[in-house]
Amino acid sequence: MLLYIARRLAHAIIVVWGAATLVFAILNLAPGDPAVNLVGENATEEKFEMVRQALGLNLPLHERYLNYLGDLLRGDLGVSWFVGQPVFDLLMDRLPSTIELTIVAALLCLPFAIVLGVVSALFRRTFVDFAANFVALFGISTPNFWLGVMLILLFAVNLHWLPSMGRGPGPGDVLAGLAAGDVAALQAWASHIILPAFTLGTFLMALVTRLTRTDILENLNKPYVKVARAKGMSPTGVITRHVLPNSMISVVTFIGLEVGALLGGAVVTESIFAWPGLGRLMIDSIMRRDFPVIQGGVLLVSFIFVFVNLLVDLLYLWLDPRIRLR
């Protein structure tokens, strides 16, 4: 068990290092001069050179890379070239909003997707199955930026039911309001997060629906299901005790892998709904060529991705006893 965890941790470190190296190479080998973005095109060459020297951009690429790795080993992500604040503080200020949006999107869409996939498989080739497949196909084929704009036009512009942008009260304010018997903060929070969360989670919901349906149908034809039925087990017992646990192994794996997709999709979703999260910070930093913030953001997302996948691997040990035996 400990050896398995140690191996997975070693793999995680390699993945994070690879992501950090790749983004460093892309940013530093891309055309353009960050000094021009900082001081403007009309500045003198002496001013450009002074900025390059202050930021270390005049050093050879390999020296910049070694300095970057050394700072990472010391836990120093650097300072934003534009804002002047430590990158770690900027990321930690925006990360809770992105995690909040991602968790709500997952909680909103994943239970519905699993139930829809199970129902679609159990009622195969019926109207219910066709309707579920239509919903899944719509979710897969619809770009989230288009879906977000359509939801804003419908619920915010035309019906005036929900706000079109911004973040409502934080979870702390909601809990404080509920403790005081006031649900206004909860209503404001829900009204602000429902549209971006649904936009972000729709694609994942569609994929999980299709995957759940496929796995349920595959497991329904396995010999152990026929044995359970021959022993007189009820159809509900066969589904809940045998088919679902075996089907959830691949679904859990897929969900873990798609966490990165949710974080990546949050970049577009946060831009559409003006959600003050990590994705919007990354977009602004890319537009300004703020290298330290971009590198720190990619490193943070990579760390979250490998951490969640490590948790999924450990969950495997609980779901599938065969892995524990190996």
N, C-alpha and C positions, 0 to 999 in steps of 0.2 A: 504493500500500500504506500509506504513512505517512498520507496524507490520509484513507484509510478508517479507520485506527485512531484518528486525531484526531477524526473525526466520531463514532465509537462512544464515545470517552471523553467528549465533550461531552454525548451523550445520557445516559451513565451519571451524570454530575454532575447533570443536570436531574432524573433519576429519584430520586437520593438526596436532593436538596433538596426535591422534592415530598413524599417520604415523611416527611422531618423536619418539614416544615410541616404536613402533615396530622395527624400524631400530636400535635404541639404544640397544634393547634386543638382536636382531640377532647378532650385531657386538660384543657385550660384552660377549655373551654366546657361541659364536663360538669357536672351538678349535684353539689353536695357541697363540703365544705371540707376540704382536706388537713390544715389545722391541727387539726381535731377528731381526726383519726386519730393525730396526733403527740402531743397532750397529753391526749386523753380528753374526753368530753362534759361532765364535771363541772368542768372548769377555768373560771376566771373570764374575762370578756370581755377584761380587760387582758392576760391570758396569751395568749389567742387573737391579739390584735392584735400582741403582741410577736413571736409566731412568724411571723405573716404578714409583718411588716416584715423579720424576719431572712431569710426565704426570698424576699422580693421579690414576694409575692403581693398586696401592696397597690398595686402599680404598675399603670398602665393596660395593657391587653392588648398594644397595639402596642409599648410600651416593653419589656415582657417578651420579646416576640418578637425585637425588635432585639438585646436583650442575649443572647438564646439564640443567634441567628445569629453574633453577635460572638464568643461563647465557642467555637462550633464552628469558626470560621475560625482561632482560636488553638489549636485542638486540645484544648480543655477541655470535657469532657463533664459536668463538675460533680461534686458529692459526694452520695452517698446520704443522703436525709433521715433514714433510720432507722438504718442501719449506721454512718454517719459516715465511710465509706471512699470514695476516689475511684471514680467509676463505671467508669472505664477499667480499674482494677485488678480490680474485681468481674467485669467482663465477660471479661477475659483469663484470670481464674482458672477460669471456667466454660466458656469457649469450647472448649478442647481436648476436653472430655468430649463436647460436642455434635458436634464435627467427627468425633471417633472413632466415635460411634454412627452418624452419617450415612454415613460412608465404608464402614463395615462393612455397613450395611444395603444400600447400593448394590452393593458387591462380592458380597454374598450373593445378591441377588435379580436384578440386571440380567443377568448371564450366563445364568442359568437362564431368564429371560424371553425373551431373544433366541433361545436354542436352542429353547425351546418354541414360539415364534412361527414360526420357520423350519420346524420339523418339522410343525406344524399346517398350514402352507400347502402343504408338499410332499405331505402325506397328506390332502388335502382330502376332506371327506365320508367319512371313515373313523372307526373307533373312536378312533384317536389324536387326530384333529381334535376330535371331540366331547368327549373327556376334557380336552384343552387348553382348549377354550372353557368348560368347566365350571369349571376351576381359575381362569381369568381372570374369569369372572362372579362366582365366590365372592369373589375378592380385591377386585373393584370394589364389590360390594354389602355387604361386611362392614365396619362401623365399627372403626377401630383400637382404640378403648377397649374395645369388647366382645371383640375378638380377644385383646387383651392380658390381660384378666381370665380368659378361657377357658384361655389358655396357662398362666397362673399356677395355676389350679385343677387342670389336668391334670398338668403336669410338676413343679410345686413342692408343691402341697398333697396330691395323691393319690399320685403316683408317687415323689415326693421325689428326683427326678433332678437338678433344677436349683434354684438359689436364686431366691426370688421378687422380690427387690429389691436395690438397692445396686449399686455399681460395684466390680469386682475390681481387681487390680493394673493400673497404667497400662502403656502400651506400653514405657516405659523400663525398668520392672521386669521385663517379659516378656523384653526383649532381653538384659538383664543375666543373667537366669536361664538363658536359652538359651546364652549365652556361657559360663556356668559348667557347662553340661551338665545343668541342672535344668529339667524341664518342668512342675513344679508350678505356677509362676506362669502359664505359658501355659494350663494346664488351668483354673485359677481365673478367668483373664481370659475365656476362651471360655465358661465356664459362666455367667458373669454377663451377658455381652453378647448371647448367642445369642437369647434370648427378646425383649428390646426391639428388637434389630436386625431380626428377622423380622417383628415387629409393625409396625415403622416402614416396612419396605420392601415389604410385601405389596401395598398399593394400587398403588404404582409398578410392581411386577412385573406385575400384572394389566394395567395400561394399556399397558405396553411390549409385552407379549405380543400384545395385540389389534392394536396399531399395526404391529408387525413382520409379523404374518400378513397384514394388509391390504396393506402395501407390497410384500411378496413376491409375492402374488397379482397385484397390479397390474403389477409389472415383468415377471412371467413372460409376460405377453401383449404386451409391447412388441416393436416390429419388430427391435431390435438382438438380442434373444434368439433370434428366429427365424433371423436371419442367422448368428449364432454356431452354432446347431444345424445349419444347412445347410452350414456349412464343416466339419462333422465334429467339433466340440468335444464333449467328453464332458459328460454331465449335471452331474457334479461341477464341472467347469471352468466351465460356464455359471453355476452358482450362485455359486461362490466368486469368480470374476473379473468377473462382470457384474452379476448380480442383487443380491448382498449389498451391494457398495459403493454402488450407486444407492439401495438401500432404506435404508441406514444414515444417509443425509443427513437425512431427516425424523426418524428415530429419535434421532439425536444432538441435533437441535434440541429435540425434545420433552423429552429427558432434562435438557438445560440449563435449560429453562423449569420443570421439575418440581423443581429443586433448592430453590426457594422453598417448594414444597409439602412437601418432606422436612423442611426446617427448621421449617415451621409444624406439621407432624405431630409433630415432636419435642417440642413443648410438652405434648401430651396423653400421649405415650409416656413421657416423663421423669417426669411426675406419677404415672403408674400404677406404674412400676417404681422409683420413688424414685431416679432417675438424676440425679446432681448436675451437671446441665448448664445451658445457657443458657435453655432452655425453662422449667425449674422455677424458675429465678431470676426470669423474667418473670412467671410466675403469682404467685409470692409478692409481687413488687413491685406488680402490679396490685391484689391484695387489700389491700395497705397504702397504695395510692395514692402510691407512691414515684416521683414524676414523673421525676426525673433518670435513674433506672435504666431506666424504661420507654422514655424517649426515646432513651437510649443504646443499648438493646437493639434497638429497631426500626431505628435508624440502622445498626447493625452488620449486622443481617440484610439490610437493603437493599443495603449495600455488597457483601456476599458474593454476593447474588443478581445484581447487575449485573456483578460481576467474573467470575462463572462464565459468564454469558451473553456477555461479551466474549470469553472463551476459546472458547466455542462458535462465535462468529462467525469467529474466526481459524481454528478447525478447519474451518469451511466452505471457506475458501480452499484448504485442502489436499485436502478430499474432492471438491470440485466445481470443476474447472478453468474452467468457464464463468463463475464469479464472478470469478476472477482476470482473465479477458479483459475483463469489463465494468469 
